[in-house]
Amino acid sequence: EADDPMVPAKAAPLGARRAEASAVEVVNAQLAALFSGDWDGAFALNSKPNCARLGDAAKFAGVVRSSASFSVLVEKGREVEVWECGSDVTVRARVEGRPETTFQFMMVREDGAWCTDGVRVEC
């Protein structure tokens, strides 16, 4: 959303520079795509095994939206902090009135680019 300072007005696709993008840049692009409702774009940043587990962009959207934990990533007014932790990327998400949630994005290199291979909710 354009009025959310934590999310670019339009998720900038990584396009040709995807191979040079860091793991944090890929996660930021995926978060921006999720928040803007670009489920195809967000799904495309997953690894092939993760895509196979999730099925397709519509099923991926259903998983995110229906999860008490993951739905914070698409809520209006959410704030995120993103930082690298080895080959993984940690995301801390906050929405007023909800407990803070921390996610561990497990990243892998695939076809020369970083991809999300899975996401864990930290307890």
ZIMOSUL-V380583 format. One record per run of one state. SS is the DSSP state (A for helix, B for strand, O for the rest). FROM is the first residue (numbers start at 1). TO is the last residue. If there is no record, write none. Layout:
BEGIN
ss->(SS | SS)
from->(FROM | FROM)
to->(TO | TO)
END
This chain:
BEGIN
ss->(O | A | O | A | O | A | O | B | O | A | O | A | O | A | O | B | O | B | O | B | O | B | O)
from->(1 | 15 | 21 | 23 | 37 | 39 | 45 | 46 | 47 | 48 | 55 | 57 | 67 | 70 | 75 | 79 | 86 | 88 | 95 | 101 | 111 | 113 | 123)
to->(14 | 20 | 22 | 36 | 38 | 44 | 45 | 46 | 47 | 54 | 56 | 66 | 69 | 74 | 78 | 85 | 87 | 94 | 100 | 110 | 112 | 122 | 123)
END
